[in-house]
Structure formats: structure tokens, C-alpha cells
Amino acid sequence: MIRDSWILAAVLLTASIASAEDDGGRYTHDGFFLRLQLGGGYTHADATSTDLTLKGGAVGLNAEIGGALTRNLILYGKLFGTSVPGPDFEVGKLTVRGGADSVSLNFAAVGVGATYYLMPSNFYVSGALSFTQLSISDDEGTLAETDLGGGLHLGLGKEWWVSDNWGLGLGAELALGRIRSQETEDDWNAANFMIFFTATYN
């Protein structure tokens, strides 16, 4: 009788494992990963060689593509960009607010990062290291740009499952950049904070 009970328990356990495997990753963070984010926030950039600051409200895009190393832990490549239309210019104590809307301050980054999901709440934390660049552009193209610099991105968010593999939610990210010029003293410190709408496939 005891032996038959153990056999029955083993059969039920095997069936349960098989059922979980057949679930196809439903409501789990494993396999291929894609996170797309769109939002708004604020960008602030200071020149270190002169008393010059560029700043203003920004719109931004973020894309992360990668895969799960283990369940809930994901490694990804990152493309990040924000734009400030008509940024404020501060030179010393003089401030010129909201220049022409055709002129934009752009903060771009490419890098690698990792994100971890706390389950079952589907709350995530993330971090990335990147190469960053600042540029000024208008309707005709790029007017000026910096060299590449180093960047750090810290993010968190919360998502809700809307299908077996898609989640929608809200996220926030702080991006910091330190851009050193190799030829001049035109170094820059940049900071950006964004609130994102998030769509993730995993």
C-alpha cells in the first residue's frame, strides 16, 4: 500500500512538471526579452569649462533587447534617446528660456544592462552601462555634438500581464552621463529623468 502511494505521488509529480513545461513560459520571465518604452521627463546638461547649462522638458524612447540568463534575470542591449525641443540656455546668471522649437537638445545612449523581476508582483529593477552623447539639432540636421562619454542608467517599474507573454506598465529611469572631450576642455555632465509607459514581451 505504501509503495503504491509513492508510485501514485511520483506519477502526479511528473505530470505536474510536464504541465508546467508545456505552459510555454506563460506569465514567466524566461527566453527572448523585448522592452519598449515611451515617455516624458527632464534633461539637464552642464558644461564644465564654461558656465553654460542646457535644460528643459524632454520626450524619450528606450528599447531593450536580450534574453533571460535565469528565470526573472535578464541581460539586454539598450538603445536610449531623449530630445528637448526649445531648451533653456543659461550662461552665468543670464537665462534664455525656451528657444526656437526647431532647435533641440538630444541625449542619446547605447549600452548593456540587466533587469530583475520580483515575482509574483511583476515589479522590476534594472541597471545599465552605456556610451552617451549630447547634440544640438534643428530642422536641417545636427548643429553640434560631443564626443562619446560614459553613462549609468538606473530604472524600476511595475507591469501587469495582458497576455501569456506581454506585459504593460509604468517605469521610471535616471540616466547620468559624463562626456569628456579628447581634444578640447568642453566636458559635459548630463542627467535625465524619465517616466515611461512600458510594453514588454518575455
VMD Tcl script that draws the C-alpha trace (Angstrom):
set ca {
  {0.00 0.00 0.00}
  {2.78 2.45 0.94}
  {4.71 1.53 -2.21}
  {1.61 2.12 -4.36}
  {1.13 5.53 -2.71}
  {4.71 6.52 -3.57}
  {4.22 5.43 -7.19}
  {1.00 7.46 -7.41}
  {2.74 10.52 -5.91}
  {5.63 10.20 -8.40}
  {3.20 9.96 -11.32}
  {1.32 13.06 -10.14}
  {4.58 15.00 -9.63}
  {5.82 14.06 -13.11}
  {2.53 15.13 -14.64}
  {2.70 18.43 -12.78}
  {6.25 19.14 -14.05}
  {5.26 18.23 -17.60}
  {2.26 20.53 -17.39}
  {4.49 23.40 -16.23}
  {6.91 22.76 -19.10}
  {4.04 22.73 -21.58}
  {2.95 26.10 -20.26}
  {5.28 27.70 -22.79}
  {6.61 30.34 -20.40}
  {3.15 31.73 -19.63}
  {3.42 34.55 -17.08}
  {7.13 33.88 -16.59}
  {10.27 35.83 -17.40}
  {12.42 33.49 -19.47}
  {13.64 33.23 -23.05}
  {13.60 36.15 -25.50}
  {13.13 39.62 -24.00}
  {11.92 42.87 -25.61}
  {11.05 46.02 -23.68}
  {9.79 49.16 -25.44}
  {9.26 52.42 -23.54}
  {7.90 55.86 -24.44}
  {7.63 58.76 -22.05}
  {8.48 62.24 -20.86}
  {10.76 63.84 -18.34}
  {13.56 66.37 -17.88}
  {17.13 66.76 -19.18}
  {19.90 68.89 -17.64}
  {23.39 69.29 -19.16}
  {26.27 71.36 -17.73}
  {29.49 72.33 -19.50}
  {32.49 72.07 -17.15}
  {34.77 74.51 -18.98}
  {32.26 77.39 -19.14}
  {29.31 78.50 -17.04}
  {26.80 77.08 -19.54}
  {23.72 74.95 -18.86}
  {21.17 73.49 -21.27}
  {17.94 72.10 -19.85}
  {14.24 71.52 -20.36}
  {11.33 69.13 -20.59}
  {12.10 66.07 -22.69}
  {10.40 63.28 -24.58}
  {12.18 59.95 -24.81}
  {12.33 56.45 -26.23}
  {14.01 53.37 -24.78}
  {14.42 49.91 -26.31}
  {15.97 46.87 -24.61}
  {16.51 43.56 -26.41}
  {18.04 40.43 -24.89}
  {17.26 37.19 -23.12}
  {16.94 35.57 -19.71}
  {20.10 34.20 -18.06}
  {17.91 32.52 -15.46}
  {14.23 32.92 -14.71}
  {13.49 36.57 -13.84}
  {17.09 37.73 -14.53}
  {17.57 39.25 -17.98}
  {20.61 40.60 -19.84}
  {19.89 43.10 -22.64}
  {21.32 45.56 -25.14}
  {19.98 49.09 -24.79}
  {19.13 51.98 -27.15}
  {18.09 55.17 -25.38}
  {17.31 58.67 -26.62}
  {15.68 61.86 -25.39}
  {15.02 65.21 -27.03}
  {14.33 68.64 -25.51}
  {12.55 70.93 -28.00}
  {13.41 74.60 -27.45}
  {15.75 74.06 -24.47}
  {16.56 76.79 -21.93}
  {20.09 78.25 -22.14}
  {21.85 79.53 -19.02}
  {25.10 81.48 -19.38}
  {26.27 82.67 -15.99}
  {23.30 84.48 -14.43}
  {21.61 85.06 -17.78}
  {18.82 82.65 -18.75}
  {17.20 82.43 -22.18}
  {14.04 80.39 -21.75}
  {12.52 78.20 -24.41}
  {14.46 78.91 -27.57}
  {13.10 78.13 -31.01}
  {11.13 74.89 -31.10}
  {13.07 73.93 -34.22}
  {16.22 73.61 -32.06}
  {16.54 70.51 -29.86}
  {18.93 69.25 -27.21}
  {19.42 65.50 -27.67}
  {20.80 62.95 -25.19}
  {21.49 59.51 -26.69}
  {22.96 56.29 -25.30}
  {23.76 52.72 -26.34}
  {24.85 50.08 -23.84}
  {24.25 46.82 -22.00}
  {22.29 46.16 -18.84}
  {20.36 43.75 -16.70}
  {16.91 43.68 -15.18}
  {15.43 41.53 -12.43}
  {11.73 40.85 -11.86}
  {10.35 40.37 -8.38}
  {7.61 37.81 -8.74}
  {4.68 37.40 -8.46}
  {4.31 41.21 -8.16}
  {5.96 41.73 -11.61}
  {7.91 44.67 -10.19}
  {11.34 45.12 -11.79}
  {14.64 46.90 -11.13}
  {17.23 47.50 -13.82}
  {20.66 49.00 -14.43}
  {22.86 49.59 -17.46}
  {26.24 50.98 -18.52}
  {26.37 52.90 -21.77}
  {28.17 55.18 -24.17}
  {26.44 58.59 -24.21}
  {26.43 61.65 -26.46}
  {24.89 65.13 -26.43}
  {23.94 67.01 -29.58}
  {22.13 70.13 -30.74}
  {19.99 69.83 -33.88}
  {17.46 71.75 -35.91}
  {15.18 71.00 -38.84}
  {18.16 70.79 -41.19}
  {20.25 68.36 -39.11}
  {22.93 68.27 -36.42}
  {24.43 71.64 -35.46}
  {26.93 70.40 -32.86}
  {27.72 67.21 -30.95}
  {30.07 65.97 -28.26}
  {32.43 63.03 -28.18}
  {31.18 59.77 -26.66}
  {31.15 59.53 -22.89}
  {30.23 57.08 -20.16}
  {26.73 56.62 -18.83}
  {24.84 54.95 -15.99}
  {21.13 54.07 -16.09}
  {19.03 53.07 -13.07}
  {15.40 52.08 -13.50}
  {12.39 50.49 -11.84}
  {8.83 49.76 -12.78}
  {5.69 47.69 -12.45}
  {3.95 45.69 -15.17}
  {0.68 43.81 -15.49}
  {0.25 40.75 -17.72}
  {-2.16 41.34 -20.62}
  {-1.44 38.04 -22.42}
  {0.70 34.94 -21.88}
  {3.91 36.81 -22.73}
  {3.10 40.53 -22.96}
  {3.08 42.92 -20.01}
  {2.11 46.60 -19.89}
  {3.03 49.03 -17.16}
  {4.84 52.12 -15.93}
  {8.54 52.68 -15.39}
  {10.98 55.37 -14.27}
  {14.62 55.77 -15.23}
  {17.50 58.01 -14.19}
  {20.27 58.38 -16.78}
  {23.61 60.02 -15.96}
  {26.35 60.86 -18.45}
  {29.93 62.11 -18.11}
  {31.25 63.18 -21.50}
  {34.94 64.05 -21.72}
  {36.37 65.70 -24.83}
  {39.60 64.18 -26.14}
  {40.71 67.34 -27.94}
  {39.25 70.29 -26.02}
  {38.14 71.13 -22.48}
  {34.46 71.03 -23.46}
  {33.47 68.33 -20.98}
  {29.80 67.85 -20.07}
  {27.79 66.37 -17.23}
  {24.31 65.25 -18.26}
  {21.33 63.97 -16.30}
  {17.92 62.83 -17.45}
  {14.87 61.55 -15.58}
  {12.01 59.90 -17.44}
  {8.60 58.39 -16.67}
  {7.80 55.70 -19.23}
  {4.84 53.74 -20.48}
  {6.21 50.21 -20.86}
  {5.40 47.26 -23.12}
  {7.42 44.08 -22.54}
  {7.46 40.74 -24.35}
  {9.11 37.89 -22.46}
}
mol new
graphics top color blue
foreach p $ca { graphics top sphere $p radius 0.5 }
foreach p [lrange $ca 0 end-1] q [lrange $ca 1 end] { graphics top cylinder $p $q radius 0.2 }
display resetview
